[in-house]
Amino acid sequence: MVIDLQRGDIHPVPMELLELIERQRTNAIDIVVHDNERIGYGVINRQDHIDYILKTEVGTVVPIAFLRYRKAMSFEWDYPGKIVDGVIEVTASNIDFLNAMVSKLCDFGLRHLHFLIPDCTCIIIEKLLNSMDSTAINKYYATIATHIEREHVTKMFESDGRLGQVEIVSDFCEDGIVGMRRLFDHSPRRINMIVNVKHYCEGLRFNSAFNRRVWVSEVMRYSWGRPDGPGYESLEELIMNDTNEIAQIIKDKVDICKDCEFRRVCYDTRKPIVRSGGGWYHASECNYNPYICKWSDEEGYRTLAECGVVSNAEGFSIDHDRIAAINAELWGE
């Protein structure tokens, strides 16, 4: 059954489609069609599958060229583990303990992992790949600063099919791990919109960027969501003593975000800051302005300041008249 809680509708899943829907891990219509043809499903079943996905809104199906705007369906936010995502700061001083760290995280349910490596050498890459051999990770990513040629880095990493992406940010990260953290702490982009029912449901209850995500610092201290939270010497201590308060700061509580139509599906790693007089805000501006429905790279974009929106430690205010005038200019009466 697919139960639509918002509309109060119940949609039975036809038995002939159940296996297709359970197995579907992408919303690219090209891939869905190809996969179904490959395993011998007929044209009628294939079209029924797509029609059902669209009718019940359990997902979307789009041409593969649009995947950057519509990411794949995910069934993992409610995965029964205390941890789903992790970030590990990797240095020469902790690389020999990497296998033990990852294995411990996997014991608590870890599925996806991101490595931050401020001074990446061939030895570190080799040790990282060896450490990952015996782990249960589904997918991992790496953001690195290195002097190694890009082609050589790619060739070394391509031996592991679980690697999602390697991002080489520079030859040298002057501020070390602190600089790498700043790169990770970015304003949302289109690609950070995760459009599926599971992520939407998670966003109703949690800040999904920090929910069940563990950060392991370069000195191997564990914290929820971000490196600047309370750090513990062991993962067990973190889980037993910390309630992951940052994940409770849902988008409905944060200035600007609470007025945004993407707040349920946005993966925003910026830290929410509490205001002394009450309320939450972000120190940096988002790449999307919800008051005029424009991304920063689109024609007609205005900053929040240009729209008369103020959000800082002193307070939150909106100039509704100015926003109305700008929207009339951009979109017409």
N, C-alpha and C positions, 0 to 999 in steps of 0.2 A: 504494500500500500504506500502511496505517496499522500501525505496529509498536509494540506495547505492551512496552517493555523490562522493566517491572517484573514482568509476568505471563508474559512470553515468548510472547505471542500475536501472530499476524499476521492482519490483516483486509484482504482485497482491497477496493478501492473500485469499486463498480459503475460502468461507464462513464456510465450515464445520470444518476448522481449527482455525478460528478466536477466538472462545471462549477458545480453548485449549491454544493458544499462549498467549492470554491476561491473562489467569489464572496461567500460568506457573511461579513459583517463585523459581525454582531450576534447575540446569543443571545435576542432577544425573539421569542417564537413568533408574536406578532401581526404583526411586520414580516416575518419569514421567510415566513409564509403569504401576506401581501399581495404581497410581491415575486414570489413564484413564480406567483401568479395573474396578476400584471400581465404577465409575460413568456410566459404561456401554458402553464405546466406543469400537468399534471393533478393530481387529488386523490390518486391512488395514489402518484405520484412524490413529491408533497409530504410525505405521511405517511412514505414510505420514507426520505426525507431526514432527517426528524426522528428516526425510529427508529434510523437509522444513527449519527447524532450521539450519541444517548444510549447506544447499545449499546457503541460503541467508546470513549466518554468523551473524544473529541477536543474536546468542548465541552459546553455545557448549553443547554437551551431552556426559557425561563421566561416567564410572563406579563409584559407590558411594565411593569406596576406594580412588579415586583421587580427592575428593572434596576439600581436604586441599590445593590443588594446583590450582583448578578451582572453584572459589567461585560462588555463585548463581547469576543469572541474576538479575539486579536491574532496576527498572523503576522510581527511585525517585530523581536522581540528578537534574532534571529539574522540580521537584515538585514546584508548584507556591506559594512558601512561602519565606519570607526573611531569615528564619533560617530552617535548616534541622537537623543539629547535634549540640549537646551541651555537655559541660563538666562542672560539678559542684563540687567544693571542699566542702565537708561536714564535719562540726565540731560540737561540742556540743554547740557552741555559735550561729550557724546559722540554726541548724536543725529545729527549730520551725517555721522558715520562708520558709522552703523547698517547701511546697505546693504552696505558693504564687509565688515563683520563677519559678517553673515548669509550673504552669498555665499560667503565663505571657509569657514564652517562647513558649508554645503551641499556644497562641493567634497569634503568628507570624509564625506558621508553623512547629514547632519542631516535629520531628518524632523519633529520636534516641538520647539516653542520656547515658553518662558515669559518674559515681560517683567516686571520689577519696576520700577515708576516712582514714586518717592517724592514728586515734585512735578509732577504731570501737568497740562499746559496744553493749550489747543486747538492751539497751534503744534506741540507735541510729538506730539500725536495725528496731526495732518495729515502731519508729516514721517515718522512711523512707518509710516503707511499707504502713503505714497508709496514708502518704502524697501522695503516688502514686495511691491510690485507685480511686480518682476522676479525674485523668488526662487522656489525650488523647494520651499518649506515645505508640508507636508501640512496641518498644524494648528498653531495657536498660541493662547496664553492670555496674559492680562495681569492683574496685580495692581497697583492704583494707589491713590494718595492724591491727592485733587483737590478744588478748590473749585467745579468745574463741576457743574451740576445733573446728576443721574443720568440723566435722560431724554435730555439732550443728548449725554452721553457714549455712551450706547447707540446713539443715532441716528448718531453719527459712525462708530462701529465696525461697525455692521451692514452697511456697504457691502462688507465683505470676508467672503465666505462661509467662509473658512478659519478664522475666529476661533471658538474653542471657547467661551470664557467671559471676561467682564471682571468682576473682583472689585474693588469699591470699598471700601476698608477704613476710610477716614476722610477728613475734609476736609483734614487736615494731618498729616503724619508727623513728629512732633517730632524724632525721632532720625535723620531722613533715611534713607539706604539701610541703615544698621545696624538701624533699626526694621523695615524691610521684610524684611530677612534673618531676623529673629526670627519674623515671621509665617510665613515659608516653612518654618521649622524647627519643625514641629509634630508632636505625637504622632499616631500612626496613628488613623484613623477607619474606620468600615465602608466608606466609599466608596474608601478606599485599598487595599482588597483586590481584586486583579486576578486573577480566577479563570479561568484557561485553561491549557492544557497548555504552551504556549510560555513563559509567565511562570513556571510551576512549574519547568520545566527550567532556566531562567535562574537561579532562586533556589537550585538545587542547587550551582551553581558560583560565583555572584557575589552581592554585595549589590545587588539590582536597582535600588535607588533611586539608586545612584551609578555603575553600570556604563555606560560609554560616554556619560556625561553631562558636558558641559563647562559650566563657570560662567565668564562674562565679567564682570569687575568694572566699577565705574563709571570706573575709570582704565584700562580696557581691558587688564587682565591676565587671562590664561587659566589656569584650574586645573581639575582633575578633580573632579566631583561636588559640591564645596562651595567657598565663597569663602575659607575659611581654610586651604586647602591651599597647597602651593608654587605661586607664580604666575609665569607666563612672559609675555614681551612679545609673543610671537607664537604662533599655534596650532601651527605646525610645530615650534617648540621644545618645546612641551608634549608633543606626540605622540612626538617623538624621544627626549626625556630623562626622561619620567615614566611609570611603569608603572601608574598609577592604583591605588595600594595600598589606598585606602579601599574599592574595589569588591571586594577580596579578603577583606574582613572579613564573611564570610557570617553569617547569623543563628545558625547552629549554634555559633558562637564567642562569642556575646554572652549575658550573664546574662538571665534571664527569656525572651528571644526563643528560646533553644535549647529551652525547654520548651513552646513555643507551637505549636498545631496549624496556625496561619496563617502560619508563618514562611516558607514557600516562595512565598506569594502576596501578601505584605505589602509595600507601598511606603512605607517608613519613612525620612523625611528627617533624623531625629535623628542626631547625630554619635556614633559609638561611641568610647568613651574607654578607653585601655589602662590597666590597673592595674599599679602598680609590681611587685607580687608575681605578676603573670600574670593573664590573662583580660581580658575587655572588659565594659563596662557602659555604661548611659545615665544622664545626669545627671537627666533628667526621666522621670516615670512614664508608661507607655503608657495609653491609654484602655481597653485590654482586659486583664483579669486571667486568664491562662490556667490558673491553679491552681484557679479556681472557675467558669471558663467564663462570665464575665459582663462585659458592656460597662459603662462608667461610668454610662450613662444607664438601665441596667436595674435593676429592683427586686431588692434583695438584694445589690447590688454591695458589695464590700469593697476597700479599698486594699491594696496589698502589705504595708504596715506592719501593718494590722489582721489580715492573714493570717500574720504572723510571717515575712515574706520581707524580707531585707535585701540590698541591692545598692548598693555605693558604692565609694569609693576604697580603703577598708579591707578589703573582702572581700565574699563572697557566702554567705548561709546561708538555710536553709529550715526552718521549724518544721512538720514533717510532721504532728505530732499536732494542732496547731491547724487546719491546712488540712483534715484529715480530719473534725474536729468541725464546721467551717463547712460543708463539703460535705454532711455528714449532715443538718445543719439546713436547707440550701437544697434538697437533692435527695432526701433520705431515705436510709435505709440501703441 
